[in-house]
Amino acid sequence: MGVVKCQSIINIMEEMASRKLAESWDNVGLLIGDGRQEVSKVMVCLDVPEWVVEEAIANNVDMIIAHHPIIFSSIKKINSDNILGRKIMKLIKNNISVYCFHTNYDIVSGGLNDMFAAQLGFKSFEIIETTTTEKLYKLAVFVPAGHEQKLMEVMGKAGAGFIGNYSHCTFRSSGTGTFKPLEGCNPYIGRIGELENVDEIRLETIVSEKNLNKVVREMLKAHPYEEAAYDVYELENKGKSMGLGRLVELEKETNLEDLALRIKKALNVDSIKVAGEKNRIIKKAALINGAGNKFVNSAYFAGAQVLVTGDMQYHQIMDAVEMGLCVIDAGHFATEKIMVKHIAHALKSKFEQLKYGVEVIESQSNIDPVITI
């Protein structure tokens, strides 16, 4: 498949991190463009400054996928007198769509918060501030006996039946289904106008809200009946908790200076800011990529001895140190740039799986604008 619609790529991004997870102040999704646009080349970046827009134009890119929203708040005019207006005009003129996923990608399981923790060498962590808990649903479908195994496998592959570390969790019960095909039907079993009694299996499973539509869609495609009978119930059970910030416990306690040097090496940066007594023993660390100003209190009350983040302001650093909380500030860009390679790799794999002939490139001009001299 040479090209695909922009909306098809948006659907993939939504599977990675639903827009519903974003903070209320955030602005995510397709911010510029048309979901019906054909896309043959995608560029992944952290930010969308004007030089990245120029890079996209030079490389014949059809769609930009960025972490930071190109439009954060309402705008009253679009013209060349301001930088945002110029960027929007260039993007539209060159038929380049822009999709942004920000706090929803920070929050989601396996997203940027988790990636940041893993980048620093931590394998297990807890959420500091839970923002949402995944809804769970019971899906029950009735299928003629003999077809239940195939249907179970299809639904499991689509994401149904996960309980903890177990997949393909289902329950089956047998019974008799009745139906009468009417004029205009093309029944898999039975004849027009005759009441049928069929040995059927009730196959039921658990599905997350994120996967529900996909599971139902794939189930209907695989079901032998022309009209499948199924029920969906919202459950009181709760799924995965998701949120901002990660609390990690060090396998071996260390002092602030050594931890800072370890983080500096892990993020491959020239310098980092450190506040607090360099010999302070660190047992627990609070991690939040990007701007962590609002996490001082949360980190402290979570029991951390240090807050590792990327964009602290002077007064918030003073507040933290007064509370007895050390701070390691590695810079906003350094704590989030890891998403570019991760998303580019994920999209390449997904496009290959779906046989989409869409090229994925990483922005080369989107570098840290702050240097140390």
Backbone hydrogen bonds, N-H to C=O, Kabsch-Sander energy under -0.5 kcal/mol:
donor,donor_aa,acceptor,acceptor_aa,energy
4,V,39,V,-1.8
6,C,37,Q,-2.6
7,Q,35,G,-2.6
8,S,5,K,-0.8
9,I,5,K,-1.2
10,I,6,C,-2.2
11,N,7,Q,-2.3
12,I,8,S,-1.3
13,M,9,I,-2.2
14,E,10,I,-2.6
15,E,11,N,-1.5
16,M,12,I,-1.5
17,A,13,M,-2.6
21,L,18,S,-1.6
22,A,19,R,-1.5
26,D,23,E,-1.4
29,G,100,C,-3.4
31,L,29,G,-1.1
31,L,98,V,-1.9
32,I,98,V,-1.5
37,Q,34,D,-2.0
39,V,4,V,-3.6
42,V,359,E,-3.1
43,M,63,M,-2.5
44,V,361,I,-2.4
45,C,65,I,-2.3
52,V,49,P,-0.8
53,V,49,P,-1.7
54,E,50,E,-2.3
55,E,51,W,-1.8
56,A,52,V,-2.4
57,I,53,V,-2.2
58,A,54,E,-2.6
59,N,55,E,-1.6
60,N,57,I,-1.4
61,V,56,A,-2.7
62,D,41,K,-2.2
63,M,41,K,-1.4
64,I,97,S,-3.1
65,I,43,M,-2.8
66,A,64,I,-0.5
66,A,99,Y,-2.5
67,H,45,C,-0.9
68,H,46,L,-2.8
79,N,77,K,-0.5
82,N,79,N,-0.9
86,R,82,N,-2.3
87,K,83,I,-2.4
88,I,84,L,-2.5
89,M,85,G,-2.4
90,K,86,R,-2.4
91,L,87,K,-2.6
92,I,88,I,-2.5
93,K,89,M,-2.6
94,N,90,K,-2.0
95,N,92,I,-1.4
96,I,91,L,-3.0
97,S,62,D,-2.5
97,S,95,N,-0.5
98,V,32,I,-2.9
99,Y,64,I,-2.9
100,C,29,G,-2.6
101,F,66,A,-1.9
105,Y,102,H,-0.9
106,D,102,H,-1.7
107,I,103,T,-2.4
108,V,104,N,-1.8
111,G,108,V,-2.5
112,L,105,Y,-1.8
113,N,106,D,-1.1
115,M,111,G,-2.6
116,F,112,L,-2.7
117,A,113,N,-1.9
118,A,114,D,-2.4
119,Q,115,M,-2.7
120,L,116,F,-1.4
121,G,118,A,-1.6
122,F,117,A,-2.4
126,E,247,L,-2.3
128,I,244,L,-0.5
128,I,245,G,-1.6
129,E,244,L,-2.3
130,T,128,I,-0.5
131,T,242,M,-2.4
132,T,242,M,-2.1
134,E,240,K,-2.9
136,L,237,N,-0.6
137,Y,207,V,-3.0
138,K,233,Y,-2.9
139,L,137,Y,-0.6
139,L,205,T,-2.5
140,A,138,K,-0.5
140,A,231,D,-2.5
141,V,203,L,-2.7
142,F,229,A,-2.4
143,V,141,V,-0.5
143,V,201,I,-2.3
145,A,199,D,-2.4
147,H,144,P,-1.9
151,L,147,H,-1.9
152,M,148,E,-2.5
153,E,149,Q,-2.1
154,V,150,K,-2.1
155,M,151,L,-2.5
156,G,152,M,-2.3
157,K,153,E,-2.1
158,A,154,V,-1.4
159,G,156,G,-1.1
160,A,155,M,-2.5
161,G,206,I,-3.5
162,F,206,I,-0.5
163,I,161,G,-0.6
163,I,166,Y,-2.2
166,Y,163,I,-1.8
168,H,160,A,-0.8
169,C,161,G,-2.5
170,T,168,H,-0.6
171,F,204,E,-2.0
173,S,202,R,-1.6
175,G,200,E,-2.2
177,G,175,G,-0.5
177,G,198,V,-3.2
179,F,196,E,-1.4
185,C,182,L,-1.9
193,G,181,P,-3.7
194,E,191,R,-2.0
196,E,179,F,-3.0
198,V,177,G,-3.1
200,E,175,G,-2.6
200,E,198,V,-0.6
201,I,143,V,-3.2
202,R,173,S,-3.5
203,L,141,V,-3.0
203,L,201,I,-0.8
204,E,171,F,-2.6
204,E,202,R,-0.6
205,T,139,L,-2.2
206,I,169,C,-0.6
207,V,137,Y,-2.9
209,E,135,K,-2.3
211,N,208,S,-0.6
212,L,208,S,-1.1
213,N,209,E,-0.5
215,V,211,N,-2.7
216,V,212,L,-2.6
217,R,213,N,-2.4
218,E,214,K,-2.6
219,M,215,V,-2.5
220,L,216,V,-2.5
221,K,217,R,-1.8
222,A,218,E,-1.7
223,H,219,M,-1.5
229,A,142,F,-0.5
230,Y,228,A,-0.5
231,D,140,A,-3.1
233,Y,138,K,-2.4
235,L,136,L,-2.7
239,G,134,E,-2.9
242,M,132,T,-3.0
243,G,107,I,-1.0
244,L,129,E,-1.7
246,R,287,L,-2.6
247,L,126,E,-3.1
248,V,246,R,-0.5
248,V,285,A,-2.8
250,L,248,V,-0.5
250,L,283,K,-2.5
254,T,282,I,-1.7
256,L,280,R,-1.5
257,E,278,K,-2.4
259,L,255,N,-2.2
260,A,256,L,-2.5
261,L,257,E,-2.1
262,R,258,D,-2.1
263,I,259,L,-2.4
264,K,260,A,-2.4
265,K,261,L,-2.0
266,A,262,R,-2.3
267,L,263,I,-2.2
268,N,264,K,-0.6
268,N,265,K,-0.5
269,V,264,K,-1.8
273,K,329,D,-3.0
275,A,327,V,-2.8
280,R,277,E,-2.2
282,I,254,T,-4.0
283,K,281,I,-0.5
285,A,248,V,-2.5
286,A,306,V,-2.9
287,L,246,R,-3.2
288,I,308,V,-2.2
292,G,290,G,-0.6
295,F,292,G,-2.0
296,V,293,N,-0.9
299,A,295,F,-2.7
300,Y,296,V,-2.2
301,F,297,N,-2.8
302,A,298,S,-1.2
303,G,300,Y,-1.5
304,A,299,A,-2.0
305,Q,284,K,-2.6
306,V,284,K,-0.8
307,L,326,C,-2.4
308,V,286,A,-3.5
308,V,306,V,-0.6
309,T,307,L,-0.6
309,T,328,I,-2.5
310,G,290,G,-1.6
317,I,313,Q,-2.1
318,M,314,Y,-2.3
319,D,315,H,-2.3
320,A,316,Q,-2.2
321,V,317,I,-2.6
322,E,318,M,-2.4
323,M,319,D,-1.6
324,G,320,A,-0.7
324,G,321,V,-0.8
325,L,320,A,-3.0
326,C,305,Q,-2.6
326,C,324,G,-0.6
327,V,275,A,-2.4
328,I,307,L,-2.7
329,D,273,K,-2.7
330,A,309,T,-2.5
330,A,328,I,-0.7
332,H,310,G,-0.5
335,T,331,G,-1.5
336,E,332,H,-0.6
336,E,333,F,-1.3
337,K,333,F,-2.2
339,M,336,E,-1.9
340,V,337,K,-1.6
341,K,337,K,-0.6
342,H,338,I,-1.5
343,I,339,M,-2.8
344,A,340,V,-2.4
345,H,341,K,-2.5
346,A,342,H,-2.4
347,L,343,I,-2.7
348,K,344,A,-2.2
349,S,345,H,-2.2
350,K,346,A,-2.3
351,F,347,L,-3.1
352,E,348,K,-2.2
353,Q,349,S,-2.2
354,L,350,K,-2.4
355,K,351,F,-0.6
355,K,352,E,-0.5
356,Y,351,F,-3.0
357,G,1,M,-3.4
357,G,355,K,-0.5
358,V,356,Y,-1.4
359,E,40,S,-2.7
361,I,42,V,-2.7
363,S,44,V,-2.5
367,I,365,S,-1.9
371,I,369,P,-0.5
373,I,371,I,-0.5
